[in-house]
Amino acid sequence: MVSRADRSAFAEWWWTVDRLLVAALAVLLVGGIVLSFAASPPVAERIGLEPYYFVKRQAMYLVPALGILIVTSFLTPRQVRRVALVVFVVSLLLMALTLVVGVEIKGARRWIDFGVMSLQPSEFAKPAFVVIAAWLFAESIDKRDVPGNILSVALLVLFAALLIAQPDFGQTMLVTIVWGAMFFMAGLPWPWIFALAGAGAGGIFTAYLLIPHVAGRIDRFLKPGTGDTFQVDTAIESILKGGWFGRGPGEGTVKRILPDSHTDFIFAVAAEEFGIIVCLFLVFLFAIIVLRGLMHAHQEDNTFIRLATGGLAVLFGIQAAINMAVNLQLMPAKGMTLPFISYGGSSLMSIAFGMGMLLALTRRRLRTDRLVGGKVPGPRGLVGSLE
């Protein structure tokens, strides 16, 4: 137990961090390993690997992810902004590099092979982009002479262009939605709302007309008989087989023929083996994280912190919602991972980075209007003094 009289860095962190957020994130991290045991062995065996290959790698990725989550949560808001800027610039450079030397998987160049692991730079760019966009919006609000809104649009266009070049339309849609939500939180005028909505609809329609890959996914969703819907159909079957309480750990059968059961469709495996009850519990955990983040954003006076906190919470929630919606056949397949649950080193570490920044921004901070005689009021009176 950490004493309130303890003045160490960890004690200060413990008494200022949102411990409910920490608990929810910890449960998701553990749940990811448990569900990896359930979902990944059949995939590993199909491609000639030993059964627990993906489980071991996921556990290996968990170590740096925890380190990133904890270290990032110790940062001050100013440090969060600076770190996000560095990560975003480096990620954009690496994204450009993937177009030249990237590993091609299923027709897309999104990864750079470093030998030990393949890195997907766009995953790290997402949370960093949210923080930088929040800073630009805040600057535009607080300093009328700063063209923050225009700069944020320019960054969005640059980021989206690199995503489309890979191509990665799912991430492009996700980033654009989150950017639009942040612009709305920043006080977006109604003409901008209609203009952006029209631009988004026009972009989707143009992609449908010009890009066969996008058209195929939308057609298969609207008219299942027009193409291969094996994965989505199998996922639905897996969910129905599980019922309320599941078939039990290791007892799932449909998962054995589901190609991406350890990544995009791990939610369906959770339903088959552990039941709808566990799936609802996962939804509850995601909801806690998103709602706590939005609650902190609503209560925050600092414009940058309010927008960054809200944006990170929305990014986390929308990504989870898209993955689960695809599993339930509520929207076209997007290739989106379920945060902290799906297999993937880049995804796990980038989400840890984003949630570390969320924890850092939502920590309770000293307010000067609460100072009494140059002292900082503590839980049992005046504790400490101003430096």
C-alpha positions as CSV (number, residue, x, y, z in Angstrom):
1,M,0.0,0.0,0.0
2,V,1.3,3.4,-1.0
3,S,1.2,6.0,1.9
4,R,-0.1,9.5,1.3
5,A,2.9,10.8,3.1
6,D,5.2,9.2,0.6
7,R,6.7,11.8,-1.7
8,S,8.3,9.5,-4.3
9,A,7.5,9.8,-8.0
10,F,5.6,6.5,-7.9
11,A,3.5,7.7,-4.9
12,E,2.7,11.0,-6.6
13,W,1.7,9.0,-9.7
14,W,-0.5,6.6,-7.7
15,W,-2.4,9.3,-5.9
16,T,-3.0,11.4,-9.1
17,V,-3.7,8.8,-11.8
18,D,-7.2,7.6,-12.6
19,R,-7.0,4.1,-10.9
20,L,-10.3,2.9,-12.5
21,L,-8.8,3.6,-15.9
22,V,-5.6,1.7,-14.9
23,A,-7.7,-1.3,-13.6
24,A,-9.7,-1.5,-16.8
25,L,-6.6,-1.3,-19.0
26,A,-4.9,-4.0,-16.9
27,V,-7.9,-6.4,-17.2
28,L,-7.9,-5.9,-21.0
29,L,-4.1,-6.6,-21.2
30,V,-4.6,-9.8,-19.3
31,G,-7.7,-10.7,-21.3
32,G,-5.6,-10.3,-24.5
33,I,-3.2,-13.0,-23.4
34,V,-6.1,-15.3,-22.3
35,L,-7.9,-14.9,-25.6
36,S,-4.7,-15.4,-27.5
37,F,-4.5,-18.9,-26.0
38,A,-8.0,-19.6,-27.3
39,A,-7.7,-18.0,-30.8
40,S,-4.2,-18.4,-32.1
41,P,-3.1,-22.1,-31.9
42,P,-5.4,-23.2,-34.8
43,V,-3.9,-20.4,-37.0
44,A,-0.3,-21.3,-36.0
45,E,-0.9,-25.0,-36.8
46,R,-2.5,-24.2,-40.2
47,I,0.6,-22.3,-41.3
48,G,3.1,-24.8,-40.0
49,L,4.1,-23.2,-36.7
50,E,4.2,-24.6,-33.2
51,P,0.8,-24.2,-31.5
52,Y,1.7,-21.4,-29.1
53,Y,3.9,-19.4,-31.4
54,F,1.5,-16.3,-31.4
55,V,0.8,-16.6,-27.7
56,K,4.5,-16.4,-26.9
57,R,5.0,-13.5,-29.2
58,Q,2.1,-11.7,-27.8
59,A,3.5,-12.2,-24.3
60,M,6.8,-10.9,-25.6
61,Y,5.2,-7.8,-27.0
62,L,3.3,-7.2,-23.7
63,V,6.6,-6.4,-21.9
64,P,7.5,-3.3,-24.0
65,A,3.9,-2.3,-24.2
66,L,3.6,-2.2,-20.4
67,G,6.8,-0.2,-20.2
68,I,5.5,2.3,-22.8
69,L,2.1,2.6,-21.0
70,I,3.7,3.2,-17.6
71,V,6.5,5.5,-18.7
72,T,4.2,7.6,-20.8
73,S,1.7,8.0,-18.0
74,F,4.3,9.8,-15.9
75,L,4.7,12.6,-18.5
76,T,3.4,16.1,-18.0
77,P,1.0,17.6,-20.6
78,R,3.8,19.6,-22.2
79,Q,6.0,16.5,-22.4
80,V,3.1,14.5,-23.9
81,R,2.8,17.1,-26.6
82,R,6.6,17.0,-27.4
83,V,6.8,13.2,-27.4
84,A,3.7,13.1,-29.7
85,L,5.3,15.5,-32.1
86,V,8.5,13.4,-32.3
87,V,6.6,10.1,-32.7
88,F,4.4,11.6,-35.4
89,V,7.2,13.0,-37.5
90,V,9.2,9.7,-37.2
91,S,6.1,7.7,-38.0
92,L,5.3,9.7,-41.1
93,L,8.9,9.3,-42.4
94,L,8.7,5.5,-41.8
95,M,5.3,5.4,-43.5
96,A,6.8,7.0,-46.6
97,L,9.7,4.5,-46.4
98,T,7.2,1.5,-46.3
99,L,6.2,2.5,-49.8
100,V,9.7,1.7,-51.0
101,V,11.1,-1.0,-48.8
102,G,8.0,-2.2,-46.9
103,V,6.8,-5.8,-46.6
104,E,3.9,-6.5,-48.9
105,I,1.1,-8.5,-47.2
106,K,-2.2,-9.1,-49.0
107,G,-1.4,-6.4,-51.5
108,A,-0.6,-3.7,-48.9
109,R,2.7,-2.2,-47.9
110,R,2.2,-1.2,-44.3
111,W,5.1,-2.9,-42.5
112,I,8.8,-2.5,-42.2
113,D,10.7,-5.7,-41.3
114,F,13.4,-5.2,-38.6
115,G,14.2,-8.9,-38.3
116,V,13.0,-9.4,-34.8
117,M,9.6,-7.9,-35.6
118,S,7.7,-6.1,-38.3
119,L,6.7,-2.6,-37.4
120,Q,3.6,-0.8,-38.7
121,P,4.4,2.9,-38.4
122,S,0.8,4.1,-39.1
123,E,-0.3,2.5,-35.8
124,F,2.0,4.8,-33.8
125,A,1.1,7.8,-35.9
126,K,-2.6,7.6,-34.9
127,P,-2.4,8.5,-31.2
128,A,0.4,11.0,-31.9
129,F,-1.7,12.7,-34.6
130,V,-4.6,13.0,-32.2
131,V,-2.4,14.9,-29.7
132,I,-0.9,17.2,-32.3
133,A,-4.3,17.9,-33.9
134,A,-5.6,18.8,-30.4
135,W,-2.7,21.2,-29.8
136,L,-3.4,22.9,-33.2
137,F,-7.1,23.2,-32.5
138,A,-6.3,24.6,-29.0
139,E,-3.8,27.1,-30.4
140,S,-6.5,28.3,-32.9
141,I,-9.0,28.8,-30.1
142,D,-6.6,30.4,-27.6
143,K,-4.6,32.5,-30.1
144,R,-6.8,33.8,-32.9
145,D,-3.8,34.7,-35.0
146,V,-2.6,31.1,-35.2
147,P,-4.1,29.2,-38.2
148,G,-4.4,26.0,-36.2
149,N,-7.5,24.7,-38.0
150,I,-5.9,25.0,-41.4
151,L,-2.7,23.3,-40.2
152,S,-4.7,20.5,-38.7
153,V,-6.4,20.0,-42.1
154,A,-3.1,19.9,-43.8
155,L,-1.7,17.3,-41.4
156,L,-4.9,15.2,-41.9
157,V,-4.5,15.3,-45.7
158,L,-0.8,14.4,-45.5
159,F,-1.5,11.5,-43.0
160,A,-4.5,10.3,-45.0
161,A,-2.5,10.4,-48.3
162,L,0.2,8.2,-46.9
163,L,-2.4,5.8,-45.5
164,I,-4.2,5.6,-48.9
165,A,-0.9,5.0,-50.7
166,Q,-0.2,1.9,-48.6
167,P,-3.3,1.3,-49.1
168,D,-5.2,1.3,-45.7
169,F,-8.7,2.7,-46.1
170,G,-9.9,1.4,-42.7
171,Q,-7.3,3.5,-40.8
172,T,-8.0,6.5,-43.1
173,M,-11.7,6.3,-42.2
174,L,-10.8,5.9,-38.5
175,V,-8.4,8.8,-38.4
176,T,-10.8,11.1,-40.3
177,I,-13.7,10.3,-37.9
178,V,-11.6,11.0,-34.8
179,W,-10.3,14.2,-36.3
180,G,-13.9,15.3,-37.1
181,A,-15.0,14.5,-33.5
182,M,-12.1,16.6,-32.1
183,F,-13.0,19.5,-34.5
184,F,-16.6,19.2,-33.2
185,M,-15.4,19.3,-29.6
186,A,-13.3,22.4,-30.5
187,G,-16.5,24.3,-31.5
188,L,-16.8,23.5,-35.2
189,P,-19.2,25.9,-36.9
190,W,-22.2,24.3,-38.5
191,P,-21.1,25.2,-42.1
192,W,-17.9,23.3,-41.5
193,I,-19.9,20.3,-40.2
194,F,-22.0,20.1,-43.3
195,A,-18.9,20.7,-45.5
196,L,-16.9,17.9,-43.8
197,A,-19.9,15.5,-43.9
198,G,-20.3,16.1,-47.6
199,A,-16.5,15.7,-48.2
200,G,-16.5,12.4,-46.2
201,A,-19.5,11.1,-48.1
202,G,-17.9,12.2,-51.4
203,G,-14.6,10.5,-50.5
204,I,-16.3,7.2,-49.8
205,F,-18.4,7.4,-53.0
206,T,-15.2,8.2,-55.0
207,A,-13.3,5.4,-53.5
208,Y,-16.2,3.0,-54.3
209,L,-16.1,4.1,-57.9
210,L,-12.4,4.1,-58.5
211,I,-10.9,1.5,-56.2
212,P,-12.1,-2.2,-56.8
213,H,-10.9,-3.3,-53.3
214,V,-13.2,-0.8,-51.6
215,A,-16.1,-1.5,-54.0
216,G,-15.7,-5.3,-53.4
217,R,-15.9,-4.9,-49.6
218,I,-19.0,-2.7,-49.8
219,D,-20.7,-4.9,-52.3
220,R,-20.1,-8.0,-50.3
221,F,-21.6,-6.3,-47.2
222,L,-24.7,-5.0,-49.0
223,K,-25.1,-8.1,-51.2
224,P,-23.5,-11.1,-49.5
225,G,-24.0,-13.3,-52.5
226,T,-21.8,-11.2,-54.8
227,G,-18.4,-12.2,-53.4
228,D,-16.5,-14.2,-50.8
229,T,-17.9,-13.6,-47.3
230,F,-16.4,-16.7,-45.7
231,Q,-14.7,-14.9,-42.8
232,V,-17.6,-12.8,-41.8
233,D,-20.1,-15.7,-42.2
234,T,-17.8,-18.0,-40.1
235,A,-17.5,-15.3,-37.4
236,I,-21.3,-15.1,-37.1
237,E,-21.5,-18.9,-36.9
238,S,-18.9,-18.9,-34.2
239,I,-20.8,-16.3,-32.2
240,L,-24.1,-18.2,-32.5
241,K,-22.4,-21.5,-31.5
242,G,-21.2,-19.9,-28.2
243,G,-24.5,-18.8,-26.9
244,W,-24.7,-17.0,-23.6
245,F,-22.0,-18.9,-21.7
246,G,-19.8,-20.4,-24.4
247,R,-18.6,-23.9,-25.2
248,G,-15.7,-23.7,-22.7
249,P,-12.0,-22.9,-23.1
250,G,-10.4,-24.8,-25.9
251,E,-13.8,-26.3,-27.0
252,G,-14.5,-24.0,-29.9
253,T,-14.6,-25.7,-33.3
254,V,-15.6,-23.0,-35.8
255,K,-12.5,-21.0,-34.9
256,R,-10.4,-23.7,-36.4
257,I,-11.5,-22.7,-39.9
258,L,-11.5,-18.9,-39.3
259,P,-8.3,-17.5,-41.0
260,D,-7.9,-14.3,-39.0
261,S,-9.3,-15.7,-35.7
262,H,-6.3,-14.3,-33.7
263,T,-6.5,-10.7,-35.1
264,D,-9.6,-9.2,-36.8
265,F,-12.0,-11.9,-35.6
266,I,-10.8,-12.6,-32.1
267,F,-14.1,-11.2,-30.7
268,A,-16.0,-14.1,-32.4
269,V,-13.6,-16.6,-30.8
270,A,-14.3,-15.0,-27.4
271,A,-18.0,-15.5,-28.1
272,E,-17.7,-19.1,-29.1
273,E,-15.6,-20.3,-26.2
274,F,-16.6,-17.9,-23.4
275,G,-20.1,-16.8,-24.5
276,I,-21.9,-13.5,-25.0
277,I,-21.6,-12.7,-21.3
278,V,-17.8,-12.3,-21.6
279,C,-18.2,-10.3,-24.8
280,L,-20.6,-8.0,-23.0
281,F,-18.0,-7.7,-20.2
282,L,-15.4,-6.7,-22.9
283,V,-17.8,-4.0,-24.2
284,F,-18.2,-2.8,-20.6
285,L,-14.5,-2.4,-20.2
286,F,-14.1,-0.5,-23.4
287,A,-17.1,1.7,-22.4
288,I,-15.5,2.4,-19.0
289,I,-12.3,3.6,-20.6
290,V,-14.1,5.8,-23.2
291,L,-16.6,7.3,-20.8
292,R,-13.9,8.0,-18.2
293,G,-11.8,9.7,-20.8
294,L,-14.8,11.8,-22.0
295,M,-15.7,12.6,-18.4
296,H,-12.2,14.0,-17.8
297,A,-12.4,15.9,-21.0
298,H,-15.7,17.5,-20.0
299,Q,-14.3,18.6,-16.6
300,E,-11.1,20.0,-18.0
301,D,-10.5,23.7,-18.3
302,N,-7.3,23.5,-20.4
303,T,-8.3,23.5,-24.1
304,F,-5.4,21.3,-25.3
305,I,-5.9,18.7,-22.5
306,R,-9.6,18.7,-23.1
307,L,-9.3,18.0,-26.8
308,A,-6.4,15.6,-26.6
309,T,-8.1,13.6,-23.8
310,G,-11.4,13.4,-25.7
311,G,-9.7,12.6,-29.0
312,L,-7.7,9.7,-27.5
313,A,-10.8,8.3,-25.8
314,V,-12.7,8.5,-29.1
315,L,-9.9,6.9,-31.1
316,F,-9.8,4.0,-28.7
317,G,-13.6,3.6,-28.6
318,I,-14.2,3.9,-32.4
319,Q,-11.5,1.4,-33.2
320,A,-13.0,-1.1,-30.7
321,A,-16.5,-0.4,-32.1
322,I,-15.4,-1.0,-35.7
323,N,-13.8,-4.3,-34.9
324,M,-16.8,-5.6,-33.0
325,A,-19.2,-4.3,-35.7
326,V,-17.3,-6.2,-38.4
327,N,-17.5,-9.4,-36.3
328,L,-21.3,-8.9,-36.0
329,Q,-21.7,-8.2,-39.7
330,L,-22.9,-4.6,-39.0
331,M,-20.4,-3.0,-41.4
332,P,-18.0,-4.0,-44.1
333,A,-14.7,-5.7,-43.1
334,K,-12.0,-3.1,-42.2
335,G,-9.0,-5.1,-41.0
336,M,-9.1,-3.3,-37.7
337,T,-7.7,-4.8,-34.5
338,L,-9.5,-5.0,-31.2
339,P,-7.5,-2.8,-28.8
340,F,-5.3,-4.9,-26.4
341,I,-7.0,-8.1,-27.4
342,S,-6.0,-8.8,-31.1
343,Y,-2.6,-10.2,-31.8
344,G,0.0,-7.7,-33.1
345,G,3.1,-6.1,-31.7
346,S,2.6,-2.7,-33.4
347,S,-1.0,-2.5,-32.5
348,L,-0.4,-3.5,-28.8
349,M,2.4,-1.0,-28.3
350,S,0.8,1.9,-30.1
351,I,-2.4,1.5,-28.1
352,A,-0.3,1.3,-25.0
353,F,1.3,4.6,-26.1
354,G,-2.1,6.2,-26.7
355,M,-3.5,5.0,-23.3
356,G,-0.3,6.1,-21.5
357,M,-0.9,9.6,-22.9
358,L,-4.5,9.4,-21.8
359,L,-3.5,8.5,-18.3
360,A,-0.9,11.3,-18.2
361,L,-3.4,13.9,-19.4
362,T,-6.1,12.8,-16.9
363,R,-3.9,12.8,-13.8
364,R,-5.0,15.3,-11.2
365,R,-2.8,18.4,-11.3
366,L,-2.1,21.2,-8.9
367,R,-4.5,24.1,-9.2
368,T,-3.2,27.5,-8.1
369,D,-6.7,28.6,-7.0
370,R,-6.5,25.9,-4.3
371,L,-3.2,27.1,-2.7
372,V,-3.4,28.4,0.8
373,G,-0.6,30.6,2.0
374,G,1.9,29.2,-0.5
375,K,1.0,25.6,0.7
376,V,-0.6,22.8,-1.2
377,P,-3.7,21.5,0.7
378,G,-3.3,17.7,1.1
379,P,-5.9,15.2,2.2
380,R,-5.1,15.8,5.9
381,G,-4.2,19.5,5.9
382,L,-1.4,21.4,4.3
383,V,1.2,19.2,2.7
384,G,4.3,20.4,1.0
385,S,5.1,23.9,-0.4
386,L,5.5,25.7,-3.7
387,E,8.9,25.4,-5.3
